[in-house]
Amino acid sequence: MSETAVDSERAGGESSVSWLTWVAVVGLVYVLLVGVGIIGDGFKLVSGGSEGAARIFAFATNPIVGVILGTLATALVQSSSTVTSVIVGLVAGGVPVEIAVPMIMGANMGTTITNTIVSLGNLTNKGQFNKAFQAATVHDFFNLYSIVVFLPIEVIFKPLQRSAEVMAQWFAGGGDASMKDLNFLGAITKPVSSWFVDLVGGLPPAIGGSIAIVLGITFVITSVLYLGKLLRAVMVGKARNIVNKAIGGGRVTGIASGTVITVLVQSSSTTTSLIVPLAGSGVLTTRQVFPFTMGANIGTCITALLAATAISGGYEVFALQIALVHLLYNIVGVLVFSLVPWVRDWPVHSARWLGDMTERNRGWAFAYIFGVFFVLPGSVFAGEMAFSDADDTLAPALEGEAVQEAVEDEELIIE
């Protein structure tokens, strides 16, 4: 066959991807998002939602415990928006900001569990699972190393707290810049995920929530399993080039696209979860995914800051300060892990190592998920409950109206 004929056949193969295949891709993505929503709602039922998070934070007696409990609370509630709103209420009720800032750092870590769960959809294929798990955990390691680097600095010098306190005054009293009415993904997925959760709503919360979690994980694994096959079929030619240019075109391009897409969909969990199947199918590498996930961290903080402008009254400054702390923390983290040569590859190398370990033994994946997000922070929480009383500083804040009013506005703080 001549070279021209081969090129024609390739072109014909690319163009032969039917519109039905693309419809199937969109449908599976929708199922994936609904599954993620069901998992989140299930965890909220099991953990008690915002009230459960508030009870956990009652034992945050120092910055290190604050980070760990922030991770646990967000992993259990499956919503950084709920946890952030609880923290806003706690600060408004008298909790020192120096304790609240580490909680925000922990929430940053806890919210990454979602895309790690999504990577389990490739569990049946060792090679694909390795790539997907790397793409998911590179986000985890970025947040983990950010805590290691910046928590000591914040505890000693408090640059985030002080900068955010000054900047909050600039935004206080301004107009409502919230984008919550533009959350089109939530509008089309939330009714369906809520319907499934309502089916088990009459059961005890622990049982109903557990059933919802299992159902959501089933949706996720099923959708990712078939989505990976379809993505390998459709991500050829122009489609693949577009994805590579938009996401894998370099650090600046990746960070920018991750930021913009997350602002548009208003959920870092959604953004990072959707990138995992692309990595598992071989369309993107872990190194290409890393800048995109850093951008997602910034994007979710921008939407949270815009949402905080919608809160008025006595909690306005606190909401703005916490949102600004979150934004500044992630921007500085992205700058350091993008520009400083000796640290910028830490997350990628760590994710590759863990991915290789999970390819040899799947047990590493489950040990990592349960150990990092539940066992370790849960053990710290249990220890605090056993050997210390709830902080007297937090008690009045937890019992007061600040938390309740902030939580009622939790839809204003975007995940």
N, C-alpha and C positions, 0 to 999 in steps of 0.2 A: 504494500500500500504506500502511495506517495506521501511525502511530508505534508503536502497541502490537504490531502484526503484525511490524514490523521488530525490535523488542526480543525478541519470541518467537522469531523466526528466529535471532537472534544467540545467544540462550540455548540453542536447540536445536543450533546449530552447536558450541557449547562442550561440550555434553553428548554430542554425537555422536562425540567422539574416542573411538574404541574401545579396549578394554583391550589389544587386539592391538598398537595403536600404542605404548602404554606399554611393553608387553613388548619391542617392537622397540627403544625408547629404552634400556631397561635392558640389552638384549643388546649394543647398539652401545657403550654405556658400558663394558661388560665387555670387549669387544674392544679398546677404547681403552686400558684399564688393562693388559690382557695385552700389547699392543703396547709400552707404556711399559716394562713389565717386561723384555721381550725386548731392547729397546734398551739398557737398563741392563746386562743380563747380557752383551750383545755388547760393549759398551764395556769391561767388566771383563776379558773375554777378550783384547781387543786391547791394553789398557794394562797387564795383569798384576795387576789388582786392588789389594789392599792392599800387596803387595810393590812394585808399580809406583809407588804413591803415596809409599811410604817412600823409594824411590830418588830421586823428584823432590824431596822435602823435604831430601835430603842437601845440596842447593845453596842452601837458604834461609839466606843469610848475613846478611841484614838485614831489617828490617820490611817495606820496600817489596817486596823480592823474595819475602818470605814471603806477602804478599797475592797477588801474581801467581801464584806457584806453587800456592797454595791454590786459586785459581780453576782453574788448569790441571788439577790433580790431581782435583778434584771433577768437572770437565767430562769428563775421561777415564774416571774410575771410575764416574761417574753415581750416586754414593751418598755423601751427606754423612755417613751413619752410618759407612761404612768409613773415610773420611778423618778423621772425628772420633776414631774408635778408634785410628787410627795416631798421631794427634797426642797422644792420652792416653799411648800407649806411649812416644812420643818424650820427652815431659815426664818420665815416670816413669824413663826411662833417662838423664836428665841434661840434656835440651835446655832452655835458658832459657825461662821462660814469656813473657818479652817478645818472643821470636821466635814462640812458639806462638800468641799472641793474634792477630797479623796473619794467620797461617795460617787461623784460624777465620773471620776477616772475609772472606778470599778464598773459603773453602768456602761461605760464605753466598751469594756471587756466583755461584760455579760451578754450584750446584744449580739455578739458575733456567733453565738451558739446556733442561730437559725440557719446560716448558710453551711455550717458544719453538719447539721442534721440533713440538709439537702444533699450533701455529697454522698450520703449513705445510699442514695439511689443507684450509684454505680458499684455497689458492693459485690455484685456477682461477677464482675470483670476486674481482675487484679490490676491490669495496666491502666484502665480507665479510672478505677477507684484511686489509684496512686495520684494521677493527675488532678482529679476532682478534689481529693482531700488536701493536696498541696494548695490548690487555689483557694480553698475555704480557710485553711489554717494560717495562710500567710497574713490574713487579716487579723487573726487571733494574736500571732506573734508580734505584729506591728503594735497592737494595743498593749500587749504584755511588756514589750521592751520600752514602750513610751512610759509606762508606769514606773519601771525600774529606773529609768533615766530622770524623769521629771518629779516623781513624788518626793525624793529627798530635797530637791531644790525648792519645791513649794513649801515643804514643812519648815525649812530653815529661813527662806527669804520671802515667801508668799508673793511672788511676782504676779501670778494669775489672779489671786484674790484682790490685790491692790489695783491692778490695771483694770479689772472688770468693774470694781467699785467706782472708779473715776469715769469710765466709759458709760456706765449705766445712767449716769446723770445726763449724758448727751442725748440719750434716746427717750428718757422719761418725759411723759407729757406729749409725745408725738402722736401721729396718726396710727391707726390700725393697719399694719402691713401684712397681716396674716394671709396665707394662701390656702387655708383649709377648705374653702369652697371650690378650689381648683383640683382637689385630690380625686381625679377621675378613676384611678385604679381602685382606690378604696370604695368608691361609689358602685363599681361593678362587681367587686369580689366580696365585700363585707356582707351584703344580704344573703349570699349563698352560704358562706362559711357560718354565719350566725344561724341560718336555718338548720344546718346539720348539728350545731351545738345545742340548739333548742330541743332537738329530739331527745337528748339525754338530760335536759334541764330539770326533769322531775326526780332524778336520782340524787343520792347524796353527792355533794360536790366532789369529794375525792374519787368516787367511782365514776360519776359522769365525766369529770375532767380527764380521768385516765383513759376512758373509752374514746373521748374526743382526740386525745393525743395520739392514740394508736391509729385511729381513723385518719387523722391528718398525715401521720408518717406514711401510712399506706398510700394515700393520694400522692405524696411527694415521691416516694420510691417508684411507684408505677409510672408517673409522668416522666420522671428523669430517665427511667429505663428506656422508654420508647423515644423520648425527646433526643437522647444522644444519638440514636440510629438515624433519626430524621435530619438532625443537624449536620451529620457527616454527609448526607445526601444533598442538602440544599446549600451548605456553606462551601461553594465552589465558585471559581471565577470572580465576577464582580461582587457578589455577596460577601465572599471571604475577604476580598481586598478592602471593601468598605469597613468591615469589622476590624481588620488589622490596622487600617489607618486611623479609625476613630478611637480604638482602645489600645492597640498595641503599637502605636506609632512612636513611642518614646515616653519618658517620664512626664514631661509637661503636658503632652497630648492626653495621656492616660489619666492624670490627675484632673485635668480640665473636664474631660468627658465624664468621669466619675462624679465630679461635683455637679455638673449641669444636669445629668440624668437623674441624680438623686433629688435635686431640687424640684425637678419636674414631677417625679413619681412620689416624692415626699416620704420616702422610706429607704433607709440604708439597708435594711434587711431584705427588701425586695430587690434592690440593685445588686447586692452582692450574691444573693441567691440565684439570680438569673445568669450571672457570669459563670457559676460553677459548671452547669452542663456544657457550656462552650469550651471550658478547659478540659473537662472529662472526655469530650469528643475529639480533642486534639486541635481545635481551631485556635486556641490561645495557650501560651505557656505561663507558668507560674510567674516568671519575671515580668511578663506583659500584664498580668492580672494585678500585680502588687500596686503599681501607681494608681490604677483604677479604683482599688479598694481604699486607698488613702484619700482619693478625691471623694469617695462616698462618705467617708467620715466627716469631711468638711461640709459636704452638701446637706447632710442631715442636721448639722449644727446651724447652718444658715436658715433653714426652714424653721428650726426651733426658735431662733432669735426673732425672725419675722412674726412667728406665732406669739412670742412673749409680748410683743407690742400691743396685742389685743387685750392683755390683762390690765385692768385699771384698779384704782383704789390703793389700799394699803400694801398690796403684794406686788405692785408694779415694779418697783425698784429691785426687789428680791428676785422676781422672775427674770428680769433683764440681766441682773448680775450673774445668776446661775447659767443662763443661756450664753452669756459672753465668756464666762469661764470655760464652758464646754467648747465654744468656737475657738478661742485663743489657744487652748490646750491642743486641739487638733491641728490648727494651722502651724503652730511651732513644731509639733511632732512631725508633720509632713515636711517642713523645711529642713529639720535636722536629719531625718532619714532619707532625704533626697539629695542633700548637699554635702553632708559629712562623709567622706569616703570610708572611714573605718567602721561605720555603723550601718550604712545604707543597705548592705547585703545580709545583715543578721536575720531579718524575717524570712527572706527567700531561702537561705541556707538551712534554717531551722525547719521550715515547711517541707523542704525537699527531704531532709533527714527523716522527719516523721512520716512523710508519704512513703518513703522506701521501707520503713519499718512496718507500716500497715499493709504494704504489698506482700511482705513475707508472712505476716500474721495479722489477721483482721482484728484480733483481740486488742491490739494497740489502739485502734480507733475508738472502741468503746471504753477502754481504760482511760484514754485521754479525755473524752467527752464527759464521762461521769466524774473522773478525778478532778479535772480543772474547774468544771462549772458547778459540781454538786458536792462531791465528797470532801475536798479540801475546804471550801468555804463553809460547807455544812458543819464540818468538824469544829471549825473556829466558832461558828455561831453556837453550837451545842456547848462548847467550852465556856463561852461568855455567859450563856444562860446558867450553867452549872456553878461557876465560880465567881460571878459578879452580878450585881443587880442592874436593872435598866438604869441608864444614866439619868440622874435627877434633872439635868438640864433638858433632856429630851422629853421627859414625862409630861410637863405641862404643854409642850408643843404638840405632842401626840394627842392629848386629850382636848386641845383647843379647837377653834373653828378654822385656824389657818390651813391645816392639812385638808380638811373637808372641802373648803372653798377652792383650794388649789386643785384638788382632785376633780372637783366638778367641772373645772375648766381644762381637764387633761387633754381633751380633744384639740385644744389650742396649741399644745406642745407636740409637734410632729415627731414620730418615731424616726 
